[in-house]
C-alpha cells in the first residue's frame, strides 16, 4: 500500500504540444485543430490554383482575340493590286466608250447619205445655181434634155476624186458608144475657197473633154450639197493646207433634172454603164421625142 501513495509520473505531451495542455482530450483537440488547418491550407491552395488557372486562361483568350480579329480583317481586305487593276479597267472602258460614241455619231452622219434609195423618186436634188466654166451663172436647167452624171469633190483630193472621175469618164464613153446618146459628166467642187473657175477647168480637162466643172460661193455650195445629201468636212483647222473628208457618190439625173440613181465607190465603170443604159432604154420607151 505504500507504493500507492507515490504520485503517478506525468505523461509526456503528445505531438510536441505545450505542457500546459494536458490530458487525452487536450491531445485530441490539438490533432483536430492541426487537421483543420491543413484542410484549410489545402482548400486555399486549391482555390489559388483555380484562380491562377482562370487568370491565365483569360489572358490567353485576350491575346487570341486580337489575333483572330486581325486575321479576319486581313482576309476581308481587297488586295491593292486588284483595286488598281479594276480602276485601270474602268478607265479603259470609259475611254473606249467615248471613242465608240463619237465614231457612232460620225457613222450615223455618213449613213444618212449612204441610205439614199438606189432608184426611183426621192427627196434628193432639185434646182440649183452655180458658177460655170466661163465664170458666169450656171443653172441646173442647162443640163436638161440629156442624162447627166454629177460628182462632188475637190481638186486637191489626192486619190479618191481622180479615181472616181476616171471611172465616170470611162462609163460615159461606154454608154455613149452603146446607146448613141450623150451623157453629160459634171464635177462640182465642195471646196470653193481654193477651187476657183480656172483651177476647176484645168482639173476637169485631165479626165474628159466634155467634163463640166462647176464652182460657186460658199452659200451656193452648201445649198446644193444639202439638196443632194452630200457629206463633207475639213480634216484639220489649217486655212490653206487641208483635206476634205466627203461622201464618194455619183448621182444620175434624168433629162428633166430629177435624181434617179446613185453609184457608190464599189460600183465599177461597167456597172455604171449598164445601169445608165437601162435607164436610157426606159426613158426612150416612155418619151417618144427623146
Buried (B, 14 or more C-beta within 10 A) or exposed (E): EEEEEEEEEEEEBEEEBEEEEEEEEBBEEBEEEEEEEEEEEEEEEEEEEEEEEEEEEEEEEEEEEEEEEEEEEEEEEEEEEEEEEEEEEEEEEEEEEEEEEEEEEEEEEBEEBBEBEEBEEBEBBBEBBBBBBEEEEBEBEEBBEBBBBBBBBBBBBEEBBBEBBBBBBBBBBBBBEEBEBEBBBBBBBBBBEBBBBEBBBEBBEEBBEEBBBBBBEEEBBBBBBEBBBBBBEBEEEEEEEBBBEBBBBBBBBBBEBBBBBBBBEEBEBEBBBBBBBEBBEEBEEEEEEB
